[in-house]
Amino acid sequence: MIKFLDLQQVTAAHAEEIRQAVCRVVDSGWYVHGRECRQFEQRYADYIGTAHAVGCANGLDALWLMLRAYKELGVLSDGDEVLVPANTFIATILAITENNLRPVLVEPSWQTLQIDDRLVEQAITARTRALMIVHLYGQCAYTDALAAICRRHGLLLLEDNAQAHGCRFGSRRTGSLGHAAAHSFYPGKIIGALGDAGAVTTSDDRLAEVVRALGNYGFSRKYVSEHRGRNSRLDEIQAAVLNVKLSHVDEDIERRKQVAERYREGIRHPLVTIPAPTHRDSHVYHLFPVLSPRRDALAAHLSERGIETLVHYPIPPHKQACYAEWNGLSLPVTEQIHREELSLPMSPCLTDEEVEQVIAAVNSF
């Protein structure tokens, strides 16, 4: 069986370093908001290219904290609109609605699967205050056109960077392109913890201060709450693991790119489309999506040949039961993507032989 993502192999690649890091935390007797967390926050901020990285419990919390901090600062208010790609993972939408903000769903481009910058400006209303771009699958969603639209209309430019650690736009990394960004370190991500973890990056000093307070019960200092916060802290063990993973992320990304390039060269099937990369050299391939009008049959064909695949994602946000008020919306590009998308195995641990087996199996469909 070729697994979609073999996390045992991913962890084993750096097993001794991880064991030492975890033991170091256990022996220290300090398990929350300690040295490992401070070190990871500084190193990750330096890596992304921002003044601050504030660790938190998970990626959804990172999104929530980022938006809530802007509300606490008076930049956003209840009912304000946030433009967001319609084909994103549900967490992006949940963070917006949990903050009593209104998501405005914008269709993606069929060619790239990223938000279509030609459609953004027409979705702006008098209540629009922010654009949330999502670097889906590890590909950069940022464009100069989007930045210009945000400047022209005075909008916050926010990033959901959960799937794109290390991705670049020119010389800058995603997570530093807008006013603030949310990151997830779920185990399957490019930089993955051994559990849930997340962070917010920004170069706005005051925003970082409020994000940090909100994630620690709203404390400005111990037991003094200036904000109605929550408990969302990056624990020391996960920070220690992330410090190890961060040291190897660029070499892991290089291997992902090699796998992706071979898929692009080798897959030649008339019913299988590989979306075009917006910036081929910068794509970090958290996932390798393909599109097929016979997606489910293709997935079954690959499964019969011992190849595991996943769908990202089977139901678009506007068709989910939790957003029943949107179920009648027609978003044809988004809906077609969700009908046809299939993610092939992608990991820095895939061997050349396994990659060739995947290519041969796809081409024999």
C-alpha positions, 0 to 999 in steps of 0.5 A: 500500500502506498499511503496518502501520507505516512506520518510514521515515516515522516516522524521517523525521518527526524525521530532521534531529534524529536525524542531528544526535544520531547525529553528536554521538555519533560525534564525541564518541568515547564510545559506551557509558555516556556523556552521552547515556545519562545524559541519557536515563535522567534524562529518561525517569525524569522522564517516567514519574514514578520516581526511576530509569530504568536503560537496558539492551540490550532489553526482554527484558533489562529484564524479566530484570534486574528479576526477577534483581535481586529475586533478588539482593536476596533478595526472590524465590527459585527456584521462586517464582510470578509471576502473569502474563496468559496472553495476553502476548507470549512475552518476559514469560514467558521472563524469568520462566522464565529466572530459575527462577521459575514463571509462573502464567497468568491469563486476560484479560478478553474485553472489554478483553484485559487480565488479569482482576482478578476471577481473580487472587486465586484463582490465589494460592498459598503460593509466589506472590510477585509479580504481573506486569501487562502494559499490552498494546497500549498500554492500562493493565492496572492497576486499584485491585483489583489493587493492593489484592490485592497489598497484601493478600497482600504481593506485588510489583506489577511492570509490563511497559510495553513497549507503553505508553509515555506511558499513564496511570492517573489522573495517574500514568504506567504504569511508575510504578504498581508496585514496578518496570517493564520497558520496550522501545524496539524500533523499532516501539514508541511510543518507538522506537530505531533498534535494540534498547534497553530500561530498568527504572524504579523508585523503589527506590534499592537495586533500581536499583543492582542492576539497573545492576550486573547489566547491566554484568557485575555490577560494583559498580565497574570489574572488581569483580563482586558479582553474576553479571551480563551485558552489557546496556547502552544504547549512546550512539547509541540513547540519543541517538535516544531523547532525540529521540523522547522530545521528541516522544512526546506529540504522536505519542500524540495523533495515535495517539488521533485515528486510534483514535477515527476507527476506533472511530467508523467501523468498523461491521461485525457480524463485527468487534469493537473491544475496550473501552478500560479508560481511554479517555483514557489508552490510547496505542494502540501497536496497534489490535486488532480481533477477528473469528471470520473473522480470516484471511479479513478479513486477506486481504480487507484485503491484497487492498485494499493494507492491511497487518495483523499478528496479535498474536499467532498462538500463545499462550505455553502452546501454544508448543513451548518450553513443551511442558509447558503445551501441554495447558492449556485457557485458552479466553479466551486461545485465542479472542483468539489465534484472532481478534485482528488489528491494523490499521495504527497510526502517528502518520504515518497520513494521514486519507485512509489511515485512511478507506481502512482503515475502508472496507475493513473495512466492505466485508468 
